[in-house]
């Protein structure tokens, strides 16, 4: 038996409940394990597939290695949102087909619309607010809205989470004259 033989293991991230474009704001960390020992990690963005390349097929005794791929972190942009201990509650399904491990998660979008009273058209474009999204009392993330516009928060949800009103949006800052003319 050739101990030096290498194999590739593909990992695929799949998001349900949101569009392909919306999924790009989410990243998932996948970890490759050999008997619960970490071999390698990688970050997948949106509905992406990547490969753990050139990993040993056999151990030093000539026995075939049985690898596992696990989700170990979920990110909103660059911010870690969920990690190891809580991660299982977010995974809907793990599917292994033809050497590809697909982990399915669910997300939802929350639309926030800002309308400035009495200010319309281009005049509103000089006004900007920062809004914060909370789950219960925990700040999840922030976004800026310029003028009378809508911004969308995309967030991972637990597999058994109802589409409930657990989320709160608060205005945290108001900026004026966004073009910098004073």
N, C-alpha and C positions, 0 to 999 in steps of 0.2 A: 504494500500500500504506500502510495506517495503522500507523505505528510505535508509536502509543500504545495499540494493542490489548493487552489483558491476558488472561491465562489463570490457571487454578488447577491446581495439581498436588497430588494426594493421595498421602500416604505411610501405609502400614499396617504395624504391627508384629504379627507372628504368632509365638506360642510353641508348640512341640510338646513333649510329654512331661510336661506339668503342666496343672493345671486352670485355668480362666479366673480364678478367685479367687487362686490361687497366682501366676499371671503378674503380678498387680498389684504384687507386691513388686519387679519388675524394670522398669527404664526403659532406653530406647534413644534415643540422640541420632542424628538424621538430619540430613544436610547436603545442600542443593540446590546443584548445580554447573552452571555454564555454561562448557563447554570447560575443565574442571579449575580454574575460578575460583569460589571460594565465594561464593554469593549469599545464603544464609540458612540458619539452623539451627533445629531444634525438638526438644523432648523428648517422647517418647511413653511412656505407662505401660501395661504389660501388653499386651493385644491391642487396641490403640487405633488409630484412624485420625484423622489431622489433615491440614490443607490448607496448602500454601504458596500464599497468596492474592495475587492481583493482580501476578503477575510478567509482565514484558514478553514478548509473543509474538514480536516482531521486534527485531533489533538496529538500530543507527542507520543502517545501509545498506539496510534493508528486507528483510534475510534472516531467515528463520525460525530462532529459537534452539532448539537441541536440548539440553534439560536432562538431567541425570542426578541420581539420588538415591542417596546412599550412607550406610551405617551408619558412624558415626564414634566411637561410644562406647556401652558397656553399663554400667549402674549397678546395684548392689545397694543399694536404698534411695537414699541420697544419695551413696554412695561410688562413685567411678569404678573399675570392675572391669577393663574391657578398653578399650583405645583404639586409634587409627588403625593402627599397625603390625601388631597382632595380630588385628585385627577379622575379617579374611577367614576365618580358621580357625574362627570361630564361626557364620558364616552357612551355613545349609543350602541356601537357594535364594533367588533374587530373581525375582519374577514381575511383569510389567507387563501389565495388562489394563485397557482402557477408561480410560486416564488415571490409574489407581491403581497405584502401585509398592508391592508387598508384599514385605517381607524376612522370611524365615522363619528362626527360631533354635530351638535345642533347649535345654531345661533339665532338671534332675532335682531331685528332692527327697531330702533326707537327714533321716530322723527320729531324734531323740535323746530317749530316755526316761530320766528320773531317778526312781529308787526309793530312798528313805531307809530303810536297814535298821532294822527295829523301830519305825518311826514310821508310823502310818496315819491315815487320815481327816483331820479338821480340824487335828490336831496338826502334820501335815506342811506345812500351808499357812503356817506361821510360818517356814519355812525356804526360802531362795532361793539358787540358784547362778547363776554366770555361766559359760557354756560358750563355747569358741572353736573355730571350724572352720578346719582347716588343709588346704591342698593341698600335699603334700610338706611342706616346712618353712615355707611362706608362709601367714601369717594371712589368711584371707578375710573373716571377719565374726564377730560375737559375738551371743549371745542370752542372755536370762535365763529360768530355769525356776523357777517357784514350786511347792513341794510335790512330790508324786509325780505328775508330769505329763510330757507329751510336747511338744516344740517341733519345728517343721519348718524346716529351712534349704532355700531354693530358690536354686539356682545355675545360671548358664549353663554349658553344656559345649561343647567343640569338636565339630565335625561328625564327626570320625573317632575321638572318644574312646570307649573301651569303658566299660561300666558297671562299672568296676573299683574296688578298694579304695584309691584314691589319697588318700582323705580321712581325716583324723584329727580326733577331737573330744577336747578337753581341758577339765577343770574349771579355771577360772582364779581364781574367787573364791567364797567361801561367806559368805552373809549369814544372820544369825539374827534372829528376832523382827521380821518384816517389817511388823508393824502399828505399830511404834514405841513400844510400851509399856515397853520396857526389858528 
